[in-house]
Amino acid sequence: MIPELPPLPALTRAEADLIDHYLGVVDLLGRINPARGDQTYAALRAAQALAAKSAALRDALTLMHQRGEDRLHAHTLARALRVLDGERRTGRVTVPPK
């Protein structure tokens, strides 16, 4: 039986887009990470997709700023990242221990 995940915290649509696009960028960086990957073609494809995903992240932050959302609620956003497996996903961006 699959354990039940905690619910996502309440997020604005812009915050949800921020989290979604941030994790998309992180996933691509994890695929590009030369310390973890072994396929140049997969890294190349991820690098090509990174520009578009980064632009979407920028657009989400721009929209938040234009709407007057001048604060990132780090505690709430961190909870959302944890529910969406952000700790594992961001871990793929780092250099693995020896």
C-alpha positions as protocol buffer text, in pm:
chain_id: "A"
residue {
  index: 1
  type: MET
  ca { x: 0 y: 0 z: 0 }
}
residue {
  index: 2
  type: ILE
  ca { x: 130 y: 342 z: -94 }
}
residue {
  index: 3
  type: PRO
  ca { x: 158 y: 581 z: 201 }
}
residue {
  index: 4
  type: GLU
  ca { x: -66 y: 884 z: 181 }
}
residue {
  index: 5
  type: LEU
  ca { x: 123 y: 1204 z: 113 }
}
residue {
  index: 6
  type: PRO
  ca { x: 51 y: 1515 z: 311 }
}
residue {
  index: 7
  type: PRO
  ca { x: -164 y: 1765 z: 123 }
}
residue {
  index: 8
  type: LEU
  ca { x: -6 y: 2051 z: -62 }
}
residue {
  index: 9
  type: PRO
  ca { x: -29 y: 2378 z: 127 }
}
residue {
  index: 10
  type: ALA
  ca { x: -264 y: 2640 z: -13 }
}
residue {
  index: 11
  type: LEU
  ca { x: -82 y: 2826 z: -289 }
}
residue {
  index: 12
  type: THR
  ca { x: -181 y: 3104 z: -523 }
}
residue {
  index: 13
  type: ARG
  ca { x: -182 y: 3008 z: -890 }
}
residue {
  index: 14
  type: ALA
  ca { x: 137 y: 3211 z: -936 }
}
residue {
  index: 15
  type: GLU
  ca { x: 306 y: 3032 z: -644 }
}
residue {
  index: 16
  type: ALA
  ca { x: 204 y: 2695 z: -787 }
}
residue {
  index: 17
  type: ASP
  ca { x: 350 y: 2795 z: -1123 }
}
residue {
  index: 18
  type: LEU
  ca { x: 669 y: 2910 z: -949 }
}
residue {
  index: 19
  type: ILE
  ca { x: 708 y: 2574 z: -774 }
}
residue {
  index: 20
  type: ASP
  ca { x: 625 y: 2379 z: -1091 }
}
residue {
  index: 21
  type: HIS
  ca { x: 872 y: 2566 z: -1310 }
}
residue {
  index: 22
  type: TYR
  ca { x: 1140 y: 2570 z: -1039 }
}
residue {
  index: 23
  type: LEU
  ca { x: 1123 y: 2192 z: -1008 }
}
residue {
  index: 24
  type: GLY
  ca { x: 1128 y: 2163 z: -1386 }
}
residue {
  index: 25
  type: VAL
  ca { x: 1454 y: 2360 z: -1397 }
}
residue {
  index: 26
  type: VAL
  ca { x: 1595 y: 2150 z: -1112 }
}
residue {
  index: 27
  type: ASP
  ca { x: 1505 y: 1826 z: -1292 }
}
residue {
  index: 28
  type: LEU
  ca { x: 1681 y: 1945 z: -1607 }
}
residue {
  index: 29
  type: LEU
  ca { x: 1990 y: 2055 z: -1414 }
}
residue {
  index: 30
  type: GLY
  ca { x: 1997 y: 1712 z: -1252 }
}
residue {
  index: 31
  type: ARG
  ca { x: 1998 y: 1550 z: -1597 }
}
residue {
  index: 32
  type: ILE
  ca { x: 2280 y: 1783 z: -1709 }
}
residue {
  index: 33
  type: ASN
  ca { x: 2494 y: 1728 z: -1396 }
}
residue {
  index: 34
  type: PRO
  ca { x: 2817 y: 1569 z: -1525 }
}
residue {
  index: 35
  type: ALA
  ca { x: 2887 y: 1415 z: -1184 }
}
residue {
  index: 36
  type: ARG
  ca { x: 2568 y: 1208 z: -1204 }
}
residue {
  index: 37
  type: GLY
  ca { x: 2492 y: 1140 z: -1568 }
}
residue {
  index: 38
  type: ASP
  ca { x: 2660 y: 921 z: -1825 }
}
residue {
  index: 39
  type: GLN
  ca { x: 2484 y: 1008 z: -2152 }
}
residue {
  index: 40
  type: THR
  ca { x: 2590 y: 1318 z: -2345 }
}
residue {
  index: 41
  type: TYR
  ca { x: 2277 y: 1310 z: -2561 }
}
residue {
  index: 42
  type: ALA
  ca { x: 2046 y: 1314 z: -2257 }
}
residue {
  index: 43
  type: ALA
  ca { x: 2246 y: 1603 z: -2110 }
}
residue {
  index: 44
  type: LEU
  ca { x: 2231 y: 1788 z: -2442 }
}
residue {
  index: 45
  type: ARG
  ca { x: 1852 y: 1746 z: -2465 }
}
residue {
  index: 46
  type: ALA
  ca { x: 1813 y: 1869 z: -2106 }
}
residue {
  index: 47
  type: ALA
  ca { x: 2036 y: 2169 z: -2176 }
}
residue {
  index: 48
  type: GLN
  ca { x: 1828 y: 2257 z: -2482 }
}
residue {
  index: 49
  type: ALA
  ca { x: 1507 y: 2240 z: -2279 }
}
residue {
  index: 50
  type: LEU
  ca { x: 1657 y: 2442 z: -1994 }
}
residue {
  index: 51
  type: ALA
  ca { x: 1622 y: 2776 z: -2174 }
}
residue {
  index: 52
  type: ALA
  ca { x: 1246 y: 2736 z: -2222 }
}
residue {
  index: 53
  type: LYS
  ca { x: 1187 y: 2608 z: -1868 }
}
residue {
  index: 54
  type: SER
  ca { x: 1399 y: 2893 z: -1725 }
}
residue {
  index: 55
  type: ALA
  ca { x: 1193 y: 3144 z: -1923 }
}
residue {
  index: 56
  type: ALA
  ca { x: 874 y: 2996 z: -1778 }
}
residue {
  index: 57
  type: LEU
  ca { x: 1021 y: 3030 z: -1428 }
}
residue {
  index: 58
  type: ARG
  ca { x: 1114 y: 3390 z: -1501 }
}
residue {
  index: 59
  type: ASP
  ca { x: 763 y: 3459 z: -1632 }
}
residue {
  index: 60
  type: ALA
  ca { x: 604 y: 3313 z: -1317 }
}
residue {
  index: 61
  type: LEU
  ca { x: 819 y: 3537 z: -1098 }
}
residue {
  index: 62
  type: THR
  ca { x: 750 y: 3838 z: -1322 }
}
residue {
  index: 63
  type: LEU
  ca { x: 376 y: 3780 z: -1291 }
}
residue {
  index: 64
  type: MET
  ca { x: 402 y: 3755 z: -913 }
}
residue {
  index: 65
  type: HIS
  ca { x: 597 y: 4082 z: -903 }
}
residue {
  index: 66
  type: GLN
  ca { x: 352 y: 4259 z: -1135 }
}
residue {
  index: 67
  type: ARG
  ca { x: 61 y: 4149 z: -915 }
}
residue {
  index: 68
  type: GLY
  ca { x: 228 y: 4307 z: -615 }
}
residue {
  index: 69
  type: GLU
  ca { x: 335 y: 3977 z: -458 }
}
residue {
  index: 70
  type: ASP
  ca { x: 661 y: 4113 z: -325 }
}
residue {
  index: 71
  type: ARG
  ca { x: 734 y: 3834 z: -76 }
}
residue {
  index: 72
  type: LEU
  ca { x: 808 y: 3467 z: -120 }
}
residue {
  index: 73
  type: HIS
  ca { x: 653 y: 3274 z: 166 }
}
residue {
  index: 74
  type: ALA
  ca { x: 954 y: 3048 z: 210 }
}
residue {
  index: 75
  type: HIS
  ca { x: 804 y: 2825 z: 480 }
}
residue {
  index: 76
  type: THR
  ca { x: 492 y: 2749 z: 275 }
}
residue {
  index: 77
  type: LEU
  ca { x: 684 y: 2706 z: -49 }
}
residue {
  index: 78
  type: ALA
  ca { x: 934 y: 2474 z: 123 }
}
residue {
  index: 79
  type: ARG
  ca { x: 643 y: 2259 z: 245 }
}
residue {
  index: 80
  type: ALA
  ca { x: 514 y: 2236 z: -111 }
}
residue {
  index: 81
  type: LEU
  ca { x: 860 y: 2141 z: -236 }
}
residue {
  index: 82
  type: ARG
  ca { x: 886 y: 1864 z: 23 }
}
residue {
  index: 83
  type: VAL
  ca { x: 546 y: 1721 z: -74 }
}
residue {
  index: 84
  type: LEU
  ca { x: 655 y: 1722 z: -439 }
}
residue {
  index: 85
  type: ASP
  ca { x: 979 y: 1534 z: -361 }
}
residue {
  index: 86
  type: GLY
  ca { x: 1188 y: 1849 z: -391 }
}
residue {
  index: 87
  type: GLU
  ca { x: 1460 y: 1726 z: -155 }
}
residue {
  index: 88
  type: ARG
  ca { x: 1540 y: 1425 z: -373 }
}
residue {
  index: 89
  type: ARG
  ca { x: 1503 y: 1623 z: -694 }
}
residue {
  index: 90
  type: THR
  ca { x: 1734 y: 1905 z: -582 }
}
residue {
  index: 91
  type: GLY
  ca { x: 1982 y: 1648 z: -451 }
}
residue {
  index: 92
  type: ARG
  ca { x: 2050 y: 1535 z: -809 }
}
residue {
  index: 93
  type: VAL
  ca { x: 2197 y: 1879 z: -883 }
}
residue {
  index: 94
  type: THR
  ca { x: 2478 y: 1844 z: -628 }
}
residue {
  index: 95
  type: VAL
  ca { x: 2807 y: 1656 z: -650 }
}
residue {
  index: 96
  type: PRO
  ca { x: 2765 y: 1313 z: -492 }
}
residue {
  index: 97
  type: PRO
  ca { x: 2976 y: 1232 z: -186 }
}
residue {
  index: 98
  type: LYS
  ca { x: 3295 y: 1031 z: -239 }
}
